[in-house]
Structures are given as C-alpha cells and as structure tokens.
C-alpha cells in the first residue's frame, strides 16, 4: 500500500490514480492518514455494492443508513 502526502497526491494525481487501480493509496495530511484512494471495483468488493443503476443505489443507501441510524445519530451528537 502506498502512502503519500496530500500535496504529493495533488501534484501527481494521475500517477496515484493509476497506482490505486492496483493497490489502495493512503493520502496523509500532517502525517496523519486521512483518505484512501482505491479502484471502484475494489470499493464495490469491500462494500458488497453491486454496479447498480442510480435509483437502486439511492435505495441501497437509504436501507443502509436506516440500518445504521442509531450509530449515525450517536456520532453526529459527539
């Protein structure tokens, strides 16, 4: 897994986007992990979200948000 600063990522977005097709790229800010860039295929594999039409995706998002509703509310109140 590659680890790059946000500035490095910004200056070389094409190269890191290509790299993310093969392995996740961790983007740091002030030496802290902030984001992970990965291929859409890997994201779908990890989240079990099939390549679905937009209306179905909205339904899936609503279902998952409802499923995690209490956790989301608790985190929002922190």
PASEBA-1860 file (N, C-alpha, C; in nm, 3 decimals):
! residues 78
1> XXXXXXXX> 0.085/-0.117/0.000/0.000/0.000/0.000/0.090/0.124/0.000 ~ 0.060/0.217/-0.088/0.136/0.341/-0.096/0.082/0.443/0.004 ~ 0.169/0.530/0.052/0.129/0.637/0.143/0.192/0.766/0.091 ~ 0.108/0.868/0.065/0.157/0.994/0.010/0.092/1.110/0.083 ~ 0.159/1.223/0.082/0.100/1.343/0.142/-0.005/1.399/0.047 ~ -0.093/1.479/0.099/-0.197/1.541/0.017/-0.134/1.627/-0.092 ~ -0.025/1.694/-0.062/0.044/1.777/-0.161/0.101/1.691/-0.273 ~ 0.167/1.579/-0.236/0.219/1.488/-0.337/0.106/1.436/-0.426
9> XXXXXXXX> -0.005/1.400/-0.362/-0.119/1.349/-0.437/-0.170/1.454/-0.535 ~ -0.187/1.577/-0.485/-0.238/1.686/-0.569/-0.146/1.710/-0.689 ~ -0.016/1.703/-0.666/0.080/1.730/-0.772/0.097/1.615/-0.871 ~ 0.054/1.495/-0.831/0.072/1.376/-0.917/-0.055/1.291/-0.920 ~ -0.170/1.355/-0.931/-0.297/1.284/-0.920/-0.309/1.170/-1.022 ~ -0.261/1.193/-1.142/-0.270/1.089/-1.246/-0.194/0.964/-1.208 ~ -0.071/0.981/-1.164/0.012/0.866/-1.127/-0.047/0.790/-1.010 ~ -0.096/0.864/-0.909/-0.152/0.795/-0.792/-0.288/0.732/-0.823
17> XXXXXXXX> -0.362/0.793/-0.914/-0.489/0.732/-0.957/-0.461/0.601/-1.028 ~ -0.359/0.599/-1.112/-0.320/0.475/-1.179/-0.274/0.371/-1.077 ~ -0.195/0.413/-0.979/-0.146/0.321/-0.877/-0.262/0.261/-0.797 ~ -0.365/0.341/-0.772/-0.480/0.295/-0.693/-0.559/0.187/-0.765 ~ -0.539/0.172/-0.894/-0.605/0.064/-0.967/-0.547/-0.071/-0.929 ~ -0.428/-0.072/-0.871/-0.360/-0.196/-0.834/-0.356/-0.220/-0.684 ~ -0.351/-0.111/-0.608/-0.349/-0.123/-0.462/-0.396/0.010/-0.403 ~ -0.455/0.007/-0.284/-0.501/0.132/-0.221/-0.385/0.229/-0.198
25> XXXXXXXX> -0.416/0.357/-0.209/-0.318/0.464/-0.183/-0.371/0.544/-0.064 ~ -0.293/0.550/0.043/-0.331/0.628/0.161/-0.280/0.770/0.142 ~ -0.370/0.866/0.159/-0.335/1.007/0.146/-0.331/1.067/0.286 ~ -0.218/1.128/0.318/-0.199/1.181/0.453/-0.207/1.333/0.454 ~ -0.234/1.386/0.573/-0.234/1.530/0.594/-0.171/1.552/0.731 ~ -0.061/1.626/0.735/0.014/1.647/0.860/0.052/1.513/0.922 ~ 0.099/1.422/0.838/0.146/1.289/0.876/0.038/1.201/0.940 ~ -0.088/1.234/0.918/-0.198/1.150/0.966/-0.274/1.095/0.846
33> XXXXXXXX> -0.309/0.967/0.853/-0.389/0.908/0.746/-0.523/0.979/0.740 ~ -0.561/1.027/0.621/-0.687/1.100/0.606/-0.782/1.032/0.509 ~ -0.730/0.985/0.397/-0.814/0.929/0.292/-0.748/0.804/0.235 ~ -0.830/0.721/0.172/-0.777/0.606/0.098/-0.838/0.609/-0.042 ~ -0.751/0.607/-0.141/-0.795/0.603/-0.280/-0.782/0.460/-0.328 ~ -0.891/0.407/-0.384/-0.889/0.271/-0.436/-0.976/0.263/-0.561 ~ -0.961/0.155/-0.633/-1.041/0.138/-0.754/-1.188/0.119/-0.717 ~ -1.275/0.157/-0.810/-1.419/0.139/-0.788/-1.451/-0.010/-0.772
41> XXXXXXXX> -1.381/-0.093/-0.846/-1.403/-0.238/-0.835/-1.372/-0.288/-0.694 ~ -1.260/-0.242/-0.638/-1.223/-0.282/-0.501/-1.324/-0.229/-0.399 ~ -1.369/-0.106/-0.418/-1.469/-0.048/-0.329/-1.597/-0.131/-0.330 ~ -1.644/-0.166/-0.451/-1.766/-0.247/-0.461/-1.746/-0.383/-0.395 ~ -1.627/-0.442/-0.411/-1.599/-0.572/-0.349/-1.605/-0.561/-0.197 ~ -1.545/-0.457/-0.143/-1.542/-0.440/0.003/-1.677/-0.407/0.063 ~ -1.758/-0.332/-0.010/-1.887/-0.288/0.044/-2.004/-0.373/-0.002 ~ -1.976/-0.468/-0.091/-2.082/-0.553/-0.147/-2.188/-0.471/-0.219
49> XXXXXXXX> -2.149/-0.357/-0.275/-2.242/-0.275/-0.352/-2.223/-0.312/-0.499 ~ -2.322/-0.376/-0.559/-2.308/-0.411/-0.700/-2.313/-0.285/-0.787 ~ -2.272/-0.301/-0.910/-2.279/-0.190/-1.005/-2.425/-0.175/-1.046 ~ -2.496/-0.087/-0.977/-2.640/-0.075/-0.994/-2.679/0.061/-1.050 ~ -2.799/0.069/-1.109/-2.848/0.199/-1.157/-2.865/0.297/-1.041 ~ -2.863/0.430/-1.068/-2.871/0.531/-0.963/-2.991/0.515/-0.869 ~ -3.109/0.480/-0.920/-3.226/0.466/-0.833/-3.206/0.352/-0.733 ~ -3.146/0.242/-0.778/-3.120/0.131/-0.688/-3.013/0.167/-0.585
57> XXXXXXXX> -2.914/0.245/-0.628/-2.810/0.289/-0.534/-2.870/0.375/-0.425 ~ -2.962/0.466/-0.462/-3.027/0.551/-0.362/-3.104/0.465/-0.263 ~ -3.172/0.363/-0.312/-3.247/0.273/-0.225/-3.151/0.200/-0.131 ~ -3.039/0.150/-0.184/-2.940/0.081/-0.101/-2.884/0.174/0.007 ~ -2.854/0.297/-0.031/-2.801/0.394/0.065/-2.903/0.419/0.175 ~ -3.029/0.438/0.137/-3.135/0.459/0.237/-3.147/0.340/0.331 ~ -3.146/0.220/0.274/-3.157/0.100/0.357/-3.041/0.089/0.455 ~ -2.920/0.114/0.406/-2.803/0.103/0.495/-2.800/0.214/0.598
65> XXXXXXXX> -2.842/0.334/0.559/-2.849/0.444/0.656/-2.951/0.412/0.764 ~ -3.065/0.358/0.727/-3.166/0.320/0.826/-3.113/0.211/0.918 ~ -3.040/0.116/0.861/-2.984/0.008/0.940/-2.886/0.062/1.045 ~ -2.809/0.164/1.008/-2.707/0.221/1.097/-2.753/0.352/1.161 ~ -2.881/0.379/1.159/-2.937/0.506/1.205/-2.891/0.546/1.345 ~ -2.903/0.456/1.441/-2.866/0.488/1.580/-2.718/0.526/1.591 ~ -2.633/0.453/1.521/-2.488/0.482/1.525/-2.462/0.619/1.463 ~ -2.527/0.647/1.350/-2.507/0.775/1.283/-2.551/0.890/1.373
73> XXXXXX> -2.665/0.876/1.440/-2.714/0.980/1.531/-2.619/0.999/1.647 ~ -2.571/0.888/1.703/-2.478/0.898/1.816/-2.349/0.969/1.775 ~ -2.295/0.936/1.658/-2.173/1.001/1.612/-2.196/1.149/1.583 ~ -2.310/1.183/1.530/-2.342/1.322/1.499/-2.353/1.409/1.626 ~ -2.388/1.346/1.736/-2.404/1.420/1.861/-2.275/1.439/1.937 ~ -2.168/1.378/1.892/-2.038/1.392/1.961/-1.975/1.524/1.936
END
